Amino acid sequence: MARRGKFARLVDDFVATVDELGGSVDPAVVAAELQARIDAIATHLHITPQTVLRSYIDDVMLTGLRPGLRRVAAAVT
């Protein structure tokens, strides 16, 4: 099995979380938004997008996404 890159795993996890909550989202839209946010952080910190992805986005941060998504899902249903 080929190893998936971190960015692809982030997109997949976000899409899966939305799906688990009964929603749907286009992975291409998620990827574009995530890339835009990574680029903005990189610009603000004067570092490369690769450094942001490698050093500032980790599993702890990802764990925090699920409760936020659940709150959003609850608010719109």
SEKE-170875 format. One record per atom (N, C-alpha, C): x, y, z; residue in one letter. Coordinates in steps of 0.02 Angstrom, whole numbers, padded with zeros to 5 digits, always signed. Last residue first. Example, Ala and Ser with C-alpha at 12.3 -4.5 7.8 and 13.67 -1.06 7.14 Angstrom:
<timis>
+00642-00112+00354S;+00684-00053+00357S;+00645+00002+00394S;+00660-00284+00390A;+00615-00225+00390A;+00660-00165+00390A;
</timis>
This chain:
<timis>
-01437+01101+00573T;-01490+01051+00565T;-01549+01068+00607T;-01340+01192+00600V;-01374+01198+00535V;-01429+01146+00525V;-01290+01160+00724A;-01317+01226+00714A;-01357+01232+00650A;-01236+01034+00708A;-01293+01042+00752A;-01328+01109+00740A;-01126+01065+00625A;-01180+01020+00601A;-01243+01028+00642A;-01052+01143+00714V;-01077+01172+00652V;-01135+01130+00626V;-01021+01046+00811R;-01058+01107+00830R;-01089+01139+00768R;-00947+00956+00734R;-01010+00934+00765R;-01052+00994+00785R;-00837+01034+00703L;-00881+01012+00650L;-00948+00989+00677L;-00782+01045+00832G;-00804+01104+00796G;-00852+01087+00740G;-00747+00911+00861P;-00799+00946+00900P;-00825+01008+00865P;-00650+00891+00751R;-00712+00853+00757R;-00764+00887+00801R;-00535+00970+00768L;-00583+00984+00714L;-00650+00951+00725L;-00452+00922+00867G;-00494+00979+00882G;-00545+00996+00828G;-00378+00830+00799T;-00426+00805+00848T;-00475+00861+00866T;-00290+00914+00731L;-00343+00880+00694L;-00397+00853+00741L;-00203+00952+00832M;-00244+01003+00800M;-00303+00970+00764M;-00145+00827+00854V;-00180+00861+00909V;-00227+00914+00880V;-00080+00799+00733D;-00138+00759+00753D;-00178+00791+00809D;-00037+00961+00662D;-00023+00895+00689D;-00087+00860+00709D;+00037+01089+00588I;-00025+01052+00583I;-00010+00981+00605I;+00165+01140+00598Y;+00111+01173+00634Y;+00044+01138+00631Y;+00261+01069+00523S;+00275+01089+00592S;+00216+01116+00631S;+00213+01033+00394R;+00256+00987+00431R;+00258+01004+00506R;+00138+01144+00353L;+00108+01077+00354L;+00147+01029+00398L;+00235+01245+00366V;+00171+01249+00402V;+00141+01179+00408V;+00330+01199+00275T;+00347+01204+00346T;+00284+01208+00389T;+00260+01212+00156Q;+00282+01146+00177Q;+00299+01145+00252Q;+00246+01350+00144P;+00187+01309+00158P;+00205+01239+00182P;+00383+01431+00231T;+00354+01398+00173T;+00290+01360+00193T;+00365+01589+00318I;+00393+01522+00311I;+00360+01490+00250I;+00305+01703+00376H;+00365+01709+00333H;+00403+01642+00330H;+00185+01700+00438L;+00243+01681+00478L;+00309+01686+00440L;+00100+01741+00334H;+00100+01777+00397H;+00164+01763+00438H;+00125+01641+00238T;+00140+01711+00224T;+00146+01751+00288T;+00078+01528+00308A;+00148+01532+00286A;+00169+01604+00272A;-00057+01560+00321I;-00015+01552+00381I;+00058+01560+00363I;-00092+01558+00185A;-00100+01619+00225A;-00057+01617+00288A;-00067+01424+00151D;-00030+01477+00118D;-00034+01543+00158D;-00164+01362+00231I;-00093+01347+00242I;-00050+01402+00212I;-00279+01414+00170R;-00265+01429+00241R;-00191+01416+00257R;-00269+01360+00042A;-00272+01433+00051A;-00254+01453+00122A;-00275+01223+00072Q;-00214+01252+00042Q;-00212+01327+00051Q;-00406+01215+00119L;-00350+01199+00163L;-00286+01228+00137L;-00476+01250+00002E;-00481+01292+00062E;-00424+01279+00110E;-00438+01144-00084A;-00425+01214-00102A;-00427+01260-00041A;-00485+01032-00012A;-00414+01039-00028A;-00396+01111-00045A;-00623+01058-00012V;-00587+01053+00051V;-00512+01064+00039V;-00647+01050-00149V;-00660+01112-00114V;-00622+01114-00047V;-00615+00916-00172A;-00577+00968-00207A;-00586+01037-00174A;-00712+00847-00097P;-00642+00846-00076P;-00599+00900-00110P;-00864+00919-00058D;-00821+00901-00114D;-00748+00902-00091D;-00963+00848+00067V;-00922+00903+00045V;-00876+00877-00010V;-01105+00815+00168S;-01061+00797+00113S;-01024+00859+00091S;-01165+00749+00326G;-01158+00799+00273G;-01117+00772+00216G;-01166+00665+00435G;-01225+00667+00391G;-01221+00718+00336G;-01053+00649+00504L;-01102+00694+00534L;-01163+00703+00489L;-00977+00573+00420E;-01001+00542+00482E;-01055+00584+00515E;-00944+00675+00326D;-00987+00619+00307D;-01017+00585+00368D;-00857+00750+00402V;-00919+00781+00378V;-00969+00727+00359V;-00756+00653+00416T;-00790+00680+00475T;-00856+00712+00456T;-00715+00634+00283A;-00744+00578+00321A;-00782+00603+00382A;-00662+00761+00255V;-00718+00736+00216V;-00753+00679+00254V;-00555+00761+00349F;-00608+00812+00351F;-00671+00788+00315F;-00480+00652+00303D;-00508+00652+00371D;-00564+00702+00377D;-00442+00695+00173D;-00483+00635+00182D;-00516+00633+00251D;-00363+00807+00207V;-00424+00815+00166V;-00470+00755+00177V;-00261+00741+00278L;-00301+00794+00309L;-00367+00804+00272L;-00209+00657+00179R;-00240+00627+00239R;-00284+00679+00275R;-00155+00751+00092A;-00210+00707+00069A;-00246+00676+00128A;-00054+00803+00176F;-00107+00846+00151F;-00167+00804+00129F;+00029+00690+00197K;-00007+00721+00253K;-00065+00764+00229K;+00013+00559+00073G;+00043+00620+00101G;-00002+00649+00155G;+00011+00384+00095R;-00023+00445+00075R;+00011+00504+00108R;+00104+00250+00033R;+00095+00297+00089R;+00063+00361+00062R;+00030+00109-00044A;+00069+00171-00049A;+00054+00216+00010A;+00042-00059+00000M;+00000+00000+00000M;+00045+00062+00000M;
</timis>
